[in-house]
Amino acid sequence: MGYSAFDSILENKVGFGRYQYTSYIFIGLTQFSDGAEIVALSVLLPVLKTEWNISEGQQGLLGSVLFFGIFLGSLLGGYVSDKYGRRQSLLYASLIQSIVGVISTMVSNINAFIFVRTLFGVIIGFTIPLTPSLASELTPVDLRGKGVVAINFFFSLGKFFAVIVAKICLDSLNSGNWRAMLIWCSLPSLIVWLGCWFYVKESPRFLIAVGRIDEGVEVLNYMSSVNNPVSNQVVSQDEIEDLQVWHRSSFSQAETANVAALFTPKNQQITKLLWVMWFTLNFSFYGMIFILPFILSQFELQNSSGTDGLNGLLYTIAGEVPSIIIALYIVEKETFGRKGTIIYSNIGGAIIFFLAYISPISLFIPLLTIGRLFLKLNFAMIYPLTTEFYPTTIRTAGMGFASGVGRIGSTIMPYLLLYFYQTSTLLPIFSFAICCAIHGYCAYSLPYDTRGKQLDLLEDFDRKLSGKKTSIAMVKL
């Protein structure tokens, strides 16, 4: 396997160690915060329905505005971070997210709450393309897939956190102190801001890709000193010249961060398939988060229980834990990889959700727990798959637009699922089976898997260093 000049330095001199672990914590807490806030809003809807006497249309609107904001933020975040950098974008976004989260606890009517949560959605969406891109760019090739999967696990932890806080702050899925819950859920983003300010540097791959080679080398040397305090190998002058050649060969005429670059002949098929995959996955993944509190609150009222609903929600989210363990094990396996895992998980998801739709209520929670496992396994793989299909100069733009299209699915989802719910309580579950079938077919249609592929490599380009001609075989994404 051919390595680029950058990946060779990252693999052989920087390595994987304390710097990446520290960065992963704060990058992951961004996902943690996003997961907590999205679940918090879903849990809030039945409570606000009772407290503010909001209509079904307002419930749908309140569910949609967050995801519409995420859609806008995803598009904006991809462009801004590809233009101005990952770290600076994450710094501003995390601070604003914490502030807006606190402000949302101060509103006293539905219209103000809708406005604030829309703004909050924009900030969440802004950070979504950043985290997998930054993680993949800091990680050596052999660990890259596992690194992005590990970052995504924080999203599940955030959802656990939100449900546990809900159990403390709420009396049931129909009443309780929702303002205190939102305060607690806004704290992780503040920790992200502090961590990024003091510990996380800009992506060296991004810096070199945009021509800021000296700054990129400085970050690589810093990473090496943190990971290898004893040997502390610095980038040599020959390696700097290698990086300059790599930059000129790979990025001097590279695509700029815009939607047109995603539809060049080499990208358009992949982009279209990924957009459908993100749309259907967001509809079912966030749809389950959105509609399940309504279904469980209905069961709660029927059973005259004040705790079964929140417990059921916690059990289904627990299904995500084994999915992360499975993903970490198979993400780099040739038999599965990214593409194969997505295909198999969608076959399983389609079967399980159909069974949940037709089976007795006693099997509902166990089946949804398994279904949640398949959806999360799907999400764990689509992040590295998407980021690895695109070069650095348009990576977060590609990720941002794909994620943004996915948010269109989650934006229209509340209206459709509430309509399905009013028609038949479990009809939304059947729609998730359909989404899994469509998603699996699109994954099957992708031209190749990205497992083991090098980022930003060109095939067989020749370069001269110190008067010697050297050929390096490279693999094109």
JOLINPE-V896734 format. One record per residue. PHI is phi in degrees with one decimal (NA if undefined). PSI is psi in whole degrees, 0 to 359 (none if undefined). OMEGA is omega in whole degrees, 0 to 359 (* if undefined). Layout:
<<PHI:PSI:OMEGA> <PHI:PSI:OMEGA>>
//
This chain:
<<NA:127:178> <-79.5:142:179> <-113.1:143:171> <-72.3:165:177> <-57.4:319:181> <-65.1:311:183> <-65.4:328:177> <-64.0:316:178> <-66.1:316:181> <-62.2:321:182> <-75.0:314:192> <-94.8:332:182> <-108.8:316:182> <-79.1:311:181> <72.0:192:179> <-122.5:120:184> <-163.5:220:190> <-60.9:324:180> <-63.0:313:180> <-65.3:320:180> <-60.7:316:179> <-64.8:316:179> <-63.3:319:180> <-59.3:322:181> <-60.7:312:184> <-78.1:325:173> <-64.2:317:180> <-64.2:325:179> <-64.9:337:172> <-63.1:313:176> <-64.5:321:177> <-56.4:312:181> <-63.1:317:180> <-62.3:314:180> <-61.9:319:180> <-63.5:316:184> <-69.8:321:180> <-66.2:317:178> <-67.5:321:180> <-58.3:317:180> <-66.0:320:179> <-62.9:319:179> <-67.7:328:182> <-68.2:329:190> <-57.1:311:177> <-62.3:327:179> <-67.7:313:180> <-66.8:328:176> <-57.5:320:180> <-78.8:315:187> <-71.2:318:183> <-105.0:0:179> <54.9:49:183> <-82.9:151:183> <-80.4:172:178> <-63.4:321:178> <-62.9:320:178> <-68.8:326:175> <-62.7:316:178> <-63.1:319:180> <-64.5:316:181> <-64.8:325:176> <-71.5:326:184> <-77.2:323:189> <-64.3:326:178> <-61.7:314:182> <-74.9:331:173> <-65.8:319:175> <-62.2:319:178> <-62.6:322:177> <-59.5:311:179> <-63.8:317:181> <-64.9:325:179> <-63.6:317:179> <-65.5:316:181> <-68.0:318:183> <-63.3:319:179> <-61.6:315:181> <-66.8:313:185> <-65.5:315:183> <-71.1:330:175> <-74.6:340:181> <-96.5:317:187> <-111.1:352:177> <113.0:158:183> <-76.1:311:188> <-64.2:312:182> <-62.1:320:178> <-63.0:318:181> <-69.0:325:178> <-59.4:306:182> <-65.9:318:184> <-63.7:317:183> <-67.1:322:179> <-66.8:314:180> <-63.7:322:180> <-61.0:318:179> <-64.0:317:181> <-64.9:313:181> <-65.6:325:177> <-60.8:320:177> <-69.8:319:180> <-59.6:324:183> <-64.2:341:178> <-80.8:350:185> <-96.7:352:183> <-78.5:157:185> <-129.8:7:177> <-145.5:162:188> <-66.0:323:183> <-65.8:316:177> <-65.3:321:180> <-65.1:321:178> <-61.5:317:180> <-63.5:313:183> <-65.9:320:181> <-72.4:333:173> <-64.4:313:177> <-60.3:320:179> <-62.7:320:178> <-61.4:321:178> <-59.3:317:181> <-67.2:316:178> <-59.9:313:180> <-61.4:326:180> <-61.8:324:183> <-84.3:342:187> <-60.5:314:178> <-71.8:339:186> <-69.6:314:190> <-65.1:311:179> <-68.3:326:179> <-65.6:313:181> <-64.2:317:180> <-62.6:316:182> <-66.2:328:183> <-80.0:346:178> <-96.9:353:193> <-111.4:135:174> <-57.6:155:189> <-53.2:312:187> <-65.9:340:182> <-110.6:1:189> <-61.7:313:180> <-61.3:316:179> <-65.2:324:180> <-63.5:314:180> <-67.2:322:177> <-62.4:317:180> <-62.9:320:177> <-60.7:318:182> <-65.5:335:179> <-61.5:330:179> <-61.0:331:178> <-61.4:318:177> <-65.0:318:178> <-60.9:321:178> <-62.3:322:178> <-68.0:319:174> <-57.7:314:180> <-57.2:314:182> <-63.5:318:181> <-69.1:321:178> <-64.4:317:176> <-62.3:321:178> <-62.6:320:179> <-64.5:330:179> <-79.1:318:189> <-90.8:334:183> <-104.0:149:175> <-77.5:323:179> <-162.4:189:176> <-77.1:4:181> <-121.3:355:181> <-162.6:159:176> <142.0:182:184> <-88.1:82:183> <-71.3:335:180> <-66.2:319:178> <-63.6:323:179> <-62.1:318:180> <-67.7:325:177> <-60.5:311:180> <-61.6:321:183> <-74.3:347:179> <-88.8:349:184> <-69.7:321:182> <-57.5:323:181> <-66.4:330:176> <-67.7:322:177> <-64.6:321:177> <-59.0:314:181> <-60.0:314:180> <-63.7:317:181> <-65.1:317:179> <-66.6:325:181> <-65.5:318:188> <-96.4:333:192> <-121.6:327:188> <-92.8:128:177> <-96.1:170:176> <-65.6:153:177> <-62.8:119:180> <-65.5:328:178> <-63.6:318:178> <-62.1:314:182> <-59.1:316:180> <-71.1:323:180> <-61.1:324:181> <-93.5:8:174> <94.4:2:179> <-91.2:64:191> <-66.7:318:180> <-60.7:319:178> <-66.4:320:178> <-62.7:318:178> <-63.8:321:179> <-60.4:318:178> <-67.5:318:178> <-59.7:318:178> <-64.6:321:178> <-64.7:316:178> <-60.1:318:179> <-63.7:320:180> <-66.7:327:179> <-74.7:317:182> <-75.9:327:185> <-130.8:69:186> <-62.7:338:181> <-83.0:303:182> <-77.1:318:176> <44.6:64:180> <-76.5:130:180> <-102.1:160:179> <-70.5:126:183> <-79.1:168:179> <-63.9:321:177> <-61.4:320:180> <-69.9:326:176> <-63.0:319:177> <-64.1:322:174> <-57.8:315:180> <-63.6:323:178> <-64.9:317:177> <-63.7:316:179> <-60.1:317:179> <-62.2:312:182> <-64.3:321:183> <-74.0:324:187> <-96.6:332:191> <-126.7:352:185> <-64.0:329:176> <-122.1:33:184> <-74.1:161:178> <-66.3:143:176> <-88.5:163:186> <-77.0:90:174> <-154.8:167:186> <-66.0:331:180> <-61.9:324:180> <-65.0:337:179> <-78.6:348:183> <-118.5:25:170> <-67.7:162:183> <-51.0:322:183> <-78.7:343:185> <-108.4:339:194> <-64.9:319:180> <-63.4:314:180> <-61.8:316:181> <-60.3:314:181> <-62.1:315:180> <-65.7:317:179> <-62.8:322:180> <-64.3:318:177> <-65.2:320:180> <-63.5:315:179> <-65.4:322:180> <-61.6:307:184> <-68.4:324:180> <-68.4:318:178> <-64.3:321:179> <-60.4:314:183> <-80.7:319:183> <-66.0:306:179> <-77.4:335:175> <-62.9:321:178> <-66.4:320:176> <-62.7:319:185> <-72.3:311:191> <-85.5:336:184> <-60.9:320:176> <-59.1:326:178> <-67.0:314:180> <-63.9:315:181> <-70.4:327:176> <-67.0:327:175> <-65.7:316:176> <-62.0:322:181> <-61.1:315:179> <-66.4:321:180> <-66.3:326:182> <-92.2:356:183> <54.8:41:181> <-116.1:139:181> <-95.6:357:184> <-125.5:341:186> <-57.8:323:183> <-61.9:309:180> <-66.0:323:177> <-65.1:317:178> <-60.8:320:178> <-63.6:319:179> <-65.7:320:181> <-63.8:317:181> <-66.6:321:177> <-65.2:329:178> <-59.8:337:177> <-63.1:342:181> <-76.9:338:185> <-62.6:307:179> <-64.0:335:180> <-63.4:323:180> <-68.5:318:178> <-61.8:316:178> <-62.6:316:182> <-61.9:317:180> <-61.9:329:182> <-79.2:321:189> <-103.2:353:187> <-61.6:329:179> <-104.8:7:179> <-79.6:135:183> <-61.8:324:182> <-65.6:328:183> <-109.9:290:183> <62.9:202:180> <-78.6:306:186> <-63.4:310:182> <-61.3:319:180> <-62.5:319:179> <-63.5:318:179> <-61.6:310:183> <-65.5:321:182> <-68.2:329:179> <-76.8:328:173> <-62.2:313:178> <-62.1:318:180> <-63.4:318:180> <-60.6:317:180> <-66.3:314:184> <-66.0:316:181> <-67.8:326:176> <-65.7:318:177> <-63.9:321:178> <-62.9:328:181> <-71.1:323:186> <-102.3:350:186> <-85.6:167:176> <-61.9:156:182> <-60.3:331:181> <-62.6:337:180> <-96.8:358:188> <-61.0:306:182> <-65.0:314:178> <-58.6:319:180> <-67.9:319:179> <-67.0:329:176> <-63.2:318:177> <-68.2:319:178> <-61.3:322:178> <-63.6:323:177> <-58.6:313:181> <-66.2:319:179> <-64.3:318:181> <-69.4:323:176> <-61.4:321:176> <-61.3:312:181> <-64.6:322:180> <-62.0:329:182> <-89.8:329:185> <-71.6:335:177> <-66.0:303:178> <-63.9:325:179> <-58.2:313:183> <-69.1:314:182> <-65.0:330:184> <-82.8:344:179> <-75.0:337:186> <-112.2:149:176> <-71.5:166:186> <-57.3:320:185> <-65.2:338:178> <-127.6:17:186> <-63.3:307:181> <-73.5:336:172> <-66.4:314:177> <-61.6:316:178> <-65.7:319:182> <-65.6:315:180> <-68.4:320:177> <-62.5:314:177> <-63.6:322:179> <-63.2:317:176> <-62.1:322:176> <-59.1:323:180> <-70.6:339:172> <-62.9:317:177> <-60.3:318:179> <-76.3:341:178> <-75.6:317:179> <-81.0:344:183> <-55.3:314:183> <-59.0:319:180> <-64.0:314:182> <-67.0:316:183> <-69.0:323:176> <-65.8:324:176> <-66.1:314:177> <-60.4:318:182> <-62.2:318:178> <-67.7:329:179> <-73.4:312:178> <-155.0:130:189> <-53.1:322:186> <-101.6:4:179> <-59.1:325:176> <-56.7:327:181> <-65.5:322:178> <-64.3:324:179> <-64.0:330:178> <-67.5:325:177> <-62.9:319:179> <-63.5:316:180> <-61.0:319:179> <-62.7:320:180> <-64.2:316:179> <-64.7:316:182> <-61.8:316:181> <-63.1:322:179> <-64.9:317:179> <-63.6:319:178> <-62.0:320:178> <-61.8:329:183> <-81.6:350:178> <-62.2:142:187> <-67.8:332:181> <-163.2:167:174> <-92.5:151:180> <-95.3:5:179> <-58.3:125:178> <79.6:0:180> <-76.6:143:177> <-82.7:144:175> <-81.1:134:170> <61.8:40:178> <-107.3:143:175> <-110.5:156:182> <-83.7:130:167> <45.2:59:174> <-100.7:144:183> <-98.3:143:178> <-144.1:156:179> <-115.7:131:177> <-131.8:127:178> <53.1:39:177> <81.4:359:181> <-108.8:138:178> <-90.7:127:182> <-127.3:132:177> <-108.2:134:180> <-123.8:123:177> <-77.9:127:182> <-127.7:156:183> <-105.5:132:180> <-90.8:136:174> <-65.1:none:*>>
//
